[in-house]
Each structure stands twice: as C-alpha cells, then as structure tokens.
Amino acid sequence: MNDARKPRSSGGKPPRRGAGSGGRPDGRGAGGRGRPAGQRGGGRGAGQRSGGSRRDYRRDEPVERTADQKIYDGPPIPDDVGAKDLDKHARQALQSLPEKLQERVARHLVMAGLLMHEDPETAYLHALAARARASRNGLIREACGETAYAAGKFAEALSEFRAARRMNGQQYYAPMMADCERALGRPEKALAYDTPETRSHLDEAGQIELSIVVAGARRDLGQVDAALRLLETEPLHSKSRADWVARLRYAYADTLLAGGRTEEAVEWFHRVVAVDGNKMTDAEERLAELT
C-alpha cells in the first residue's frame, strides 16, 4: 500500500505452516508441503459436508444448515491436507484436544495458513471452523486473529488477539493489535501499546514492526516529525536482508514524503528497492511517480 498509515496485513509474524504457529521468529509465510494452496486438489476431506445443506433421506429433501452449523462445517478441505502439515509447535499446542478433534482442527489451521495471503476470507472461515470446535485454545484464537487481520476484519482480529493473549499471556500480537486500533480510527490507543514492558517481550522484528505501526499512528495524529524521530531510532542502515529492513525503510521514505522532504524520500525509496528482492513493497512504482 502506498500510505504507511494504512494497516498492513504483513504486520506482525505470519505463521510458517498453518495459521497460529505461535508467532515464532522464523515464522515467515504460511506454507503446506511445498505447493501453493491454489495447486491443491479441490476435493473434500473424509466426512466433510458441503457447508450448504444435507439431505434428509427420510423425507428425501435437503435440510438447510443453520448459520452456526455452517461455521462449524467450515469450507471443504482437500483430501491430501493432513494434521502432519501443521507446524510442530502448533501441533503441540493442540495436544490437550481429543485425537480426532486434533486432526480436524489441525487440518482447518493448515488450510487457514495456506490461504491467508491469497484468499484471507476463506482462511478466516477455516479458522472459525477450528474455533467452533475448540474455542478455549489460545493457538486457535491466535489463528482467528491472524486470518481476520489479513481479511481486513480489524474489530474481529483485535477481539481474537485479546482472547489469545488472555489464554497464553503472550505479547507478540502487540504490533498487529496496535495496527487494528489504527484501522478502527483510534491512533491514541495504538500508541498505548508502545511500552518498555511490551517491547521486552518482542524480538527484533517485532519491535521494528511496532515502531512502524506507532510511527503510523503519530502520522494519523499529524505528528510527522515525531514519527520520523521514532523511525530514526531503528536500524535503517542495517546490512541484514530480513524482510523488516525493506519495510522499515519504506515507512521512513513514506514519512519523509509526508513531511515534504521529497529528495530524501526518493533517496530512501531507492534504498528500499536495494533490499526488497521479494518485492514486498511498491517502492519502484513510488519512485516512478516521484522522478
């Protein structure tokens, strides 16, 4: 997105395999077993209902599923998706569930992770299906938060992250929670997440994501200079090739532009392009507009 003030679905730490992998430092990009979700078969898993209606064979007529039943059913799951595709840390977090329930929930979480970026609405439905089966599991509530966030359902995401935090005491949702507050038009509440206590529980990438969001909240409040000062406390000149480097530099370039410092903004957009090999940003397009 061009405007650094807009929420970003890449804020925070997407899981490695399936939604809700625990926000671990190596958890970049949802994945299954080496194939994009769109290349998997479209069949339903064993016992999977169509999600619409089922037939009453005594009357030979379909019986419409209620809204809650449709959520419980969830979208179809391809036969080749299994619980073993879920990140091992996530599987461990499901061990308190009965075995058959673990399998079903895990498969929905795998699908949620596979679809989170290309079809976040369907990913969210998979997460809701998992929640309908085990709503008191922190990992599942985290998955609901991540997929709701990716789908732009910021009120729902914030509610789910709060529930997950109550259950597991983790703070690594803070950048996404703060960004949800911004999206809901509450930048002052976004600023409240930036505390020493919260930062002490975040890794380097998480702290930088929080700074990016808080700087955006400062911009929402018209405090561009304060936003720049915050971003300048972060390692803008880092030689790392981590994704956060491009994101941090992009936020800085965009904020410079918002402050009327166009020449410096152009310089920093060039520096974004230099490290953005994965094309996560539209820095090249921004440069074309400015030069």
C-alpha positions in Angstrom: 0.0 0.0 0.0 1.2 3.5 -0.7 0.1 5.1 2.5 2.1 3.9 5.5 -0.9 4.9 7.7 -3.0 2.1 6.3 -2.9 -1.2 8.2 -0.7 -3.9 6.7 -1.5 -7.5 6.5 2.2 -8.3 6.8 2.5 -6.6 10.2 3.5 -9.0 12.9 4.6 -12.5 12.2 2.6 -14.7 9.9 3.0 -18.4 10.7 5.2 -20.9 8.9 2.8 -23.8 8.5 -0.8 -23.1 9.1 -2.3 -20.1 10.9 -1.5 -19.7 14.5 2.1 -21.1 14.6 2.9 -19.2 17.8 4.4 -16.1 16.2 7.9 -17.6 16.3 10.9 -15.6 14.9 11.3 -18.0 12.0 7.6 -17.9 11.1 7.5 -16.1 7.8 4.9 -17.1 5.3 2.3 -19.7 5.6 3.0 -23.0 3.9 1.9 -26.5 3.4 4.1 -29.2 1.8 5.8 -27.2 -0.9 2.8 -26.4 -3.2 0.7 -23.3 -3.2 -2.7 -23.8 -1.9 -4.2 -23.0 -5.3 -2.5 -26.1 -6.8 -4.0 -28.5 -4.4 -7.0 -30.7 -5.3 -10.4 -29.3 -4.5 -11.9 -32.5 -3.1 -13.4 -32.6 0.4 -11.8 -34.4 3.3 -13.3 -37.6 4.7 -16.7 -36.8 6.2 -16.6 -33.2 5.0 -20.0 -31.7 4.5 -20.6 -29.3 1.6 -21.3 -26.5 4.0 -24.7 -25.7 2.5 -27.2 -28.3 3.2 -27.6 -32.0 3.9 -30.3 -34.4 2.7 -32.9 -35.8 5.0 -33.3 -39.3 3.5 -36.4 -40.0 5.4 -38.1 -37.2 3.6 -35.9 -37.1 0.5 -35.4 -33.4 0.8 -32.5 -31.2 1.8 -32.3 -29.7 5.3 -30.7 -26.3 5.4 -27.8 -25.9 7.8 -28.1 -23.1 10.3 -25.5 -20.3 10.3 -23.7 -21.8 13.3 -23.7 -25.2 11.7 -22.2 -23.8 8.5 -19.4 -22.1 10.6 -18.8 -25.4 12.3 -18.6 -27.3 9.0 -16.2 -24.8 7.5 -15.0 -24.7 3.9 -14.0 -28.0 2.2 -10.6 -29.4 2.9 -8.6 -31.3 0.2 -8.0 -35.0 1.0 -4.2 -34.5 0.8 -4.2 -32.0 3.6 -3.4 -33.6 7.0 -2.6 -32.7 10.5 1.1 -33.5 9.9 1.3 -30.5 7.6 0.9 -28.2 10.7 4.0 -26.6 12.3 5.2 -28.9 15.1 4.9 -26.1 17.7 1.3 -25.7 16.7 0.6 -29.4 16.9 2.0 -29.4 20.4 -0.4 -26.6 21.3 -3.3 -28.9 20.3 -2.3 -31.9 22.3 -4.9 -31.2 25.0 -7.6 -31.9 22.5 -9.0 -35.4 21.8 -7.2 -37.2 19.0 -9.9 -37.0 16.4 -10.6 -33.4 17.2 -6.9 -32.6 17.0 -6.9 -33.9 13.4 -9.9 -31.9 12.3 -8.8 -28.7 13.9 -5.2 -29.1 12.6 -6.4 -29.6 9.0 -8.5 -26.4 9.3 -5.5 -24.5 10.6 -3.3 -25.8 7.8 -5.8 -24.5 5.3 -6.1 -21.2 7.1 -2.3 -20.8 6.8 -2.2 -21.8 3.1 -4.9 -19.4 2.1 -4.2 -16.5 4.4 -2.5 -14.4 1.8 -4.3 -15.4 -1.4 -7.8 -15.9 0.0 -8.0 -14.4 3.5 -11.8 -14.6 3.7 -11.8 -18.3 3.2 -8.8 -18.7 5.5 -10.8 -16.9 8.2 -13.7 -19.3 7.7 -11.3 -22.2 8.3 -10.1 -20.6 11.5 -13.7 -20.0 12.6 -14.4 -23.7 12.0 -11.5 -24.6 14.3 -12.7 -22.1 16.9 -16.2 -23.7 16.8 -14.6 -27.0 17.9 -12.2 -25.7 20.5 -12.8 -22.0 21.4 -10.7 -22.2 24.6 -7.4 -22.9 22.9 -5.1 -19.9 22.6 -3.5 -21.1 19.4 -6.9 -21.3 17.6 -7.8 -17.8 18.8 -4.5 -16.6 17.5 -5.3 -18.2 14.1 -8.6 -16.4 14.1 -6.9 -13.1 14.8 -4.3 -13.6 12.1 -6.7 -14.5 9.4 -9.2 -11.8 10.4 -6.4 -9.3 10.3 -5.4 -10.5 6.8 -9.0 -10.2 5.7 -9.3 -6.6 7.0 -11.7 -7.6 9.8 -9.9 -5.5 12.3 -12.5 -5.4 15.1 -12.7 -9.2 15.0 -9.0 -9.6 14.8 -8.5 -7.3 17.9 -11.0 -9.3 19.8 -9.3 -12.6 18.9 -5.8 -11.4 19.7 -7.1 -10.2 23.1 -8.6 -13.6 23.8 -5.4 -15.4 22.7 -3.3 -13.1 25.0 -5.6 -13.9 28.0 -5.1 -17.6 27.4 -1.4 -17.7 26.8 0.0 -14.5 28.2 2.0 -13.7 25.0 2.7 -10.2 23.9 3.9 -10.8 20.3 0.5 -9.8 18.9 1.1 -6.2 20.0 2.1 -4.8 16.6 -1.0 -6.2 14.9 -3.2 -5.2 17.8 -1.9 -1.6 17.6 -2.5 -1.6 13.8 -6.1 -2.8 14.4 -6.6 0.2 16.6 -5.3 2.5 13.9 -7.6 0.9 11.3 -10.5 1.4 13.7 -9.7 5.1 13.9 -8.2 5.0 17.3 -4.5 6.1 16.9 -4.2 7.1 20.5 -4.9 3.6 21.6 -2.3 2.3 19.2 0.3 4.5 20.9 -0.6 2.8 24.3 0.9 -0.5 23.0 4.4 1.1 22.9 5.7 0.4 26.4 9.0 -1.0 27.7 7.2 -4.0 29.1 5.7 -4.9 25.7 8.9 -4.3 23.9 10.8 -6.5 26.3 8.7 -9.5 25.1 9.3 -8.8 21.3 12.2 -9.9 19.2 14.0 -7.5 16.9 11.5 -7.9 14.0 8.5 -7.5 16.4 10.0 -4.3 17.9 10.5 -2.8 14.5 7.0 -3.7 13.4 5.7 -2.0 16.5 7.8 1.1 15.7 6.4 1.2 12.1 2.8 1.0 13.4 3.4 3.6 16.2 5.0 5.9 13.7 1.9 5.5 11.5 -0.3 6.4 14.5 1.8 9.5 15.0 1.1 10.4 11.4 -2.6 9.8 11.9 -2.4 12.4 14.6 -0.5 14.9 12.4 2.8 14.3 14.3 5.0 13.6 11.3 8.2 14.9 13.0 7.6 12.6 16.0 7.0 9.7 13.5 10.4 10.4 11.8 12.2 10.6 15.1 10.9 7.2 16.2 11.8 5.5 12.9 15.3 7.0 13.1 15.9 5.1 16.4 15.6 1.9 14.4 18.5 0.3 12.3 17.7 2.0 9.0 21.2 1.3 7.8 21.2 -2.4 8.7 23.0 -4.8 6.4 20.5 -7.5 7.2 18.4 -8.9 4.3 15.5 -9.6 6.6 12.1 -8.5 5.4 11.8 -5.9 8.1 14.6 -3.9 6.6 12.6 -3.1 3.5 9.5 -2.4 5.5 11.3 -0.1 7.9 13.0 1.8 5.1 9.7 2.1 3.2 7.9 3.5 6.2 10.7 6.0 6.7 10.7 7.1 3.0 6.9 7.5 3.0 7.0 9.5 6.2 9.7 11.8 4.8 7.5 12.3 1.8 4.6 13.2 4.1 6.8 15.7 5.8 7.6 17.4 2.4 11.2 16.1 2.2 10.8 14.7 -1.3 14.5 14.5 -2.2 15.3 12.5 0.9 12.2 10.3 0.3 13.4 9.5 -3.2 16.8 8.5 -1.8 15.2 6.2 0.8 12.8 4.6 -1.7 16.0 3.7 -3.7 17.4 2.1 -0.6 14.2 0.1 -0.2 14.5 -1.2 -3.7 18.1 -2.3 -3.0 16.9 -4.7 -0.3 13.4 -5.6 -1.5 14.3 -8.6 -3.5 10.9 -10.2 -2.7 9.0 -7.2 -4.0 7.1 -6.8 -0.8 6.7 -3.1 -1.3 5.7 -0.9 -4.3 8.9 1.2 -3.9 9.7 1.0 -7.6 6.3 2.4 -8.5 6.6 5.1 -6.0 10.0 6.1 -7.5 8.4 6.2 -10.9 5.8 8.6 -9.7 8.3 10.9 -8.0 11.1 11.0 -10.6 
